[in-house]
Amino acid sequence: MAHLRESTDKALKLLRTLPRVQIGNLRPNPNSKQNDKRGRAQHGGDKHGAGNKGSGQRQNFMRLGYETGNQPFYLRFPYEPYYKGHHMRREYPPISMLQLQVLIDTNRIDISQPIDIATLCNSGLMTLKPAELQYGFQLTDEGLDNFKAKINIEVQHASEAVIAAVERNGGVIRTAYYDPRSLHILSNPKKWFEKGVPIPLRMLPPQDAVEYYTDAKNRGYLANPEEISKERLVLAQKYGYELPRIEDDPNYEMLTAAKDPRQLFHGLEPGWLINLVDKTIVKLKTT
């Protein structure tokens, strides 16, 4: 109470000393009014953010890489062969095992069927852009300790740890190559079927990718199946887990389902035509 009484006394004392409020002593708040005058001359000497003369004020900018007569950066330093053809290199957008497990837990992906590019793109959460040299997905090892699903999946690139994580749960993983036209079809199958065009053949991998997709360690789709079986046992011994027997699994047919090297879709052969309106499949006539 004493503090309030002192504050009140100070306020009353201040009011007694202040002059009466009149129009002559009213003032606006500081910086509340802006001066509309530009200063001297028509524009007040202001450049309006365009600088002082030159190409910047005239919007005549220099070309990219020009350094006002100096030796440009790209000529001052020697050429690096490492970057030769970098604009033509294939890209593989990553999808982690954690993301894959979330897609499975939220019923975005049906693990009772084989998983490929079309399955991932149809989930609505994965996109593929073949026009930007994206040649499929690579499965990364983020969240591999929490991956518990038993799946049959086909990706374009996978590390050794990822392969071990899938096979430890009794699943099967393959790495396969798709040419740009095939990737364009698989990224949006419905749009392709609506054209009324037969399913084309998948092209074989280029020369620089043959070694990867014929190696059993990478689970390449062109590798020898017997060599893949041996590498499965070697990997299980290396990572210290017991390899489940796929032959005794009730989902044996699903786990062993694989595409032909020239096939795009599971269950659909090249040359077949899909009619979405009539919900029919026009097959090739065999002689």
C-alpha positions in Angstrom: 0.0 0.0 0.0 2.9 2.3 0.8 4.3 1.8 -2.7 1.0 2.6 -4.4 0.5 5.7 -2.2 4.0 7.0 -3.2 3.2 6.4 -6.9 -0.1 8.2 -6.6 1.5 11.2 -4.9 4.2 11.4 -7.6 1.6 11.3 -10.4 -0.5 14.1 -8.7 2.6 16.3 -8.2 3.5 15.8 -11.9 0.0 16.9 -13.0 0.2 20.0 -10.9 3.4 21.1 -12.6 2.3 20.2 -16.2 0.5 22.9 -18.3 -3.1 22.4 -19.3 -3.7 20.3 -22.4 -4.3 22.6 -25.3 -4.1 22.6 -29.1 -0.9 24.6 -28.9 1.0 22.0 -26.9 -0.3 18.8 -28.6 2.4 16.8 -30.4 2.2 13.5 -32.4 4.1 10.4 -31.3 7.7 10.2 -32.4 8.2 8.9 -36.0 4.5 8.5 -36.5 4.4 11.0 -39.4 6.6 10.6 -42.5 7.9 13.6 -44.5 6.4 13.4 -48.0 9.0 15.8 -49.5 11.6 14.3 -51.7 14.2 17.0 -51.1 15.9 19.0 -53.8 15.0 18.8 -57.5 12.4 16.5 -59.0 13.4 13.2 -57.4 15.3 14.7 -54.5 18.6 13.1 -55.6 17.4 9.6 -54.9 18.4 6.7 -57.1 15.3 4.6 -56.0 17.5 1.5 -55.2 19.1 1.3 -58.7 22.5 2.5 -57.7 24.7 5.1 -59.3 24.8 5.0 -63.1 26.2 2.0 -64.9 24.6 -1.2 -66.0 22.8 -1.7 -62.6 20.8 1.5 -63.0 20.0 0.9 -66.6 19.0 -2.8 -66.0 21.7 -3.9 -68.5 23.3 -6.6 -66.5 26.5 -8.4 -67.4 26.4 -12.0 -68.8 26.8 -14.9 -66.4 30.5 -15.5 -65.6 31.8 -12.1 -66.8 34.1 -10.4 -64.3 34.5 -6.9 -65.8 37.6 -7.8 -67.8 39.3 -10.2 -65.4 40.1 -13.7 -66.2 36.8 -15.6 -65.4 36.7 -18.2 -62.7 36.0 -21.1 -65.0 39.1 -20.2 -67.0 41.4 -19.5 -64.0 41.2 -23.1 -62.7 42.1 -26.2 -64.7 39.5 -28.8 -65.9 38.5 -31.6 -63.6 38.0 -34.9 -65.4 35.9 -36.1 -62.4 33.0 -33.9 -63.7 33.2 -35.2 -67.2 29.7 -36.3 -68.3 28.2 -35.5 -64.9 25.0 -34.2 -66.5 24.4 -37.6 -68.0 24.9 -39.7 -64.8 22.0 -41.7 -63.6 20.3 -40.7 -60.4 18.5 -42.9 -57.9 16.2 -41.0 -55.5 16.5 -42.5 -52.0 13.8 -44.3 -50.1 14.8 -45.4 -46.5 13.7 -48.6 -44.8 12.0 -46.4 -42.2 9.9 -44.8 -44.9 9.1 -48.2 -46.4 8.0 -49.6 -43.0 5.8 -46.6 -42.5 4.2 -47.1 -45.9 3.5 -50.8 -44.9 2.2 -49.9 -41.5 -0.2 -47.3 -42.9 -1.5 -49.8 -45.6 -0.1 -47.7 -48.4 1.7 -50.8 -49.7 0.3 -54.4 -49.8 3.1 -56.8 -48.8 1.0 -59.8 -50.0 2.1 -58.7 -53.6 5.6 -58.0 -55.0 6.8 -54.4 -54.6 8.3 -52.5 -57.5 8.5 -49.0 -59.0 4.8 -49.0 -59.9 3.8 -50.0 -56.3 5.9 -47.2 -54.8 4.6 -44.6 -57.2 1.0 -45.7 -56.7 1.3 -45.1 -53.0 0.9 -41.4 -53.7 4.0 -40.5 -51.5 6.8 -41.4 -53.9 7.5 -39.7 -57.2 9.9 -40.5 -60.0 11.0 -38.1 -62.7 12.6 -39.9 -65.6 13.1 -36.6 -67.5 15.5 -35.5 -64.8 17.7 -38.7 -65.2 16.1 -40.5 -62.3 16.4 -44.2 -63.1 14.5 -45.6 -60.1 14.9 -45.9 -56.3 17.7 -46.8 -54.1 16.9 -48.4 -50.7 18.9 -46.8 -47.9 19.8 -48.2 -44.5 18.1 -45.6 -42.4 15.8 -47.5 -39.9 17.0 -51.0 -40.9 17.1 -52.1 -37.2 13.3 -51.4 -37.0 12.4 -53.0 -40.3 10.2 -56.1 -39.6 8.3 -56.7 -42.8 8.7 -59.8 -45.0 8.5 -58.5 -48.5 9.5 -59.3 -52.1 10.8 -56.0 -53.4 12.6 -54.8 -56.5 14.7 -51.6 -56.5 17.5 -50.2 -58.6 20.2 -49.9 -56.0 20.7 -51.3 -52.5 23.7 -51.7 -50.1 24.8 -54.8 -48.5 23.3 -53.9 -45.1 19.9 -53.3 -46.7 20.0 -56.6 -48.5 20.9 -58.3 -45.2 18.0 -56.5 -43.3 15.4 -57.7 -45.9 16.7 -61.3 -46.1 16.9 -61.6 -42.3 13.1 -61.2 -42.1 12.6 -63.9 -44.7 12.1 -61.5 -47.6 13.6 -61.3 -51.1 15.2 -58.3 -52.7 16.4 -57.7 -56.3 18.0 -54.9 -58.2 16.8 -54.3 -61.7 17.4 -51.8 -64.5 14.7 -49.9 -66.4 15.2 -47.7 -69.4 13.7 -44.2 -69.4 10.6 -45.2 -71.5 9.8 -48.0 -69.1 10.3 -45.7 -66.1 7.9 -43.2 -67.6 5.3 -46.0 -67.9 5.8 -47.4 -64.4 5.7 -44.0 -62.8 2.1 -43.5 -63.9 0.6 -46.8 -65.2 -2.9 -45.5 -65.4 -2.0 -42.7 -67.8 -0.2 -45.2 -70.1 -3.1 -47.7 -70.1 -5.6 -44.9 -71.0 -3.6 -44.3 -74.2 -4.6 -47.7 -75.5 -1.1 -48.6 -76.5 0.4 -52.2 -76.0 2.9 -52.7 -73.2 6.4 -52.4 -74.7 9.5 -54.5 -74.0 11.9 -53.4 -71.3 15.4 -52.6 -72.7 18.5 -54.3 -71.4 21.0 -52.3 -69.2 23.7 -50.3 -70.9 27.3 -51.5 -70.9 28.4 -49.6 -67.8 25.5 -51.1 -65.8 25.8 -54.7 -66.9 28.4 -55.5 -64.3 26.2 -54.3 -61.4 23.0 -56.1 -62.4 24.8 -59.4 -63.2 26.5 -59.6 -59.8 24.9 -62.0 -57.3 26.2 -59.9 -54.4 24.0 -57.0 -55.5 21.1 -59.4 -56.1 21.0 -58.4 -59.8 18.1 -59.6 -61.8 20.5 -60.9 -64.5 22.6 -62.9 -62.0 22.7 -66.6 -61.8 20.1 -67.9 -59.3 22.5 -70.5 -57.9 25.1 -67.8 -57.2 22.4 -65.7 -55.5 21.5 -68.6 -53.2 25.2 -69.0 -52.2 25.5 -65.3 -51.5 22.4 -65.3 -49.3 24.2 -67.9 -47.1 27.4 -66.0 -47.1 25.7 -62.8 -46.1 23.8 -64.5 -43.3 27.1 -65.9 -41.9 28.7 -62.5 -42.2 25.9 -60.6 -40.3 25.3 -63.5 -37.8 21.6 -64.4 -38.4 19.9 -67.6 -39.4 18.6 -67.4 -42.9 14.9 -68.4 -43.1 13.9 -71.1 -45.5 11.8 -69.6 -48.2 10.7 -73.1 -49.4 8.8 -73.7 -46.2 7.1 -70.3 -46.2 3.3 -70.3 -46.9 3.9 -67.2 -49.2 6.5 -69.1 -51.2 4.9 -68.2 -54.6 4.8 -64.5 -53.8 8.3 -64.4 -52.5 9.7 -66.2 -55.6 7.7 -64.1 -58.1 10.0 -62.3 -60.5 9.7 -60.5 -63.7 11.3 -61.5 -67.0 14.2 -59.3 -68.0 12.1 -57.7 -70.7 8.9 -57.5 -68.6 7.5 -54.3 -67.0 4.5 -55.3 -64.9 3.9 -58.4 -62.7 1.4 -60.6 -64.4 1.3 -58.6 -67.6 3.3 -59.6 -70.6 4.8 -57.2 -73.2 2.5 -56.7 -76.1 -0.7 -57.0 -74.1 -3.2 -54.1 -74.3 -5.1 -53.0 -71.1 -8.6 -51.5 -71.6 -9.5 -49.7 -68.5 -13.0 -48.8 -69.8 -14.1 -52.3 -70.5 -11.8 -53.8 -67.8 -10.4 -56.3 -70.3 -6.9 -57.4 -71.4 -6.2 -57.9 -75.1 -3.5 -60.5 -75.5 -1.3 -61.4 -78.4 -2.6 -64.1 -80.7 -0.3 -67.1 -80.5 0.2 -69.3 -83.5 
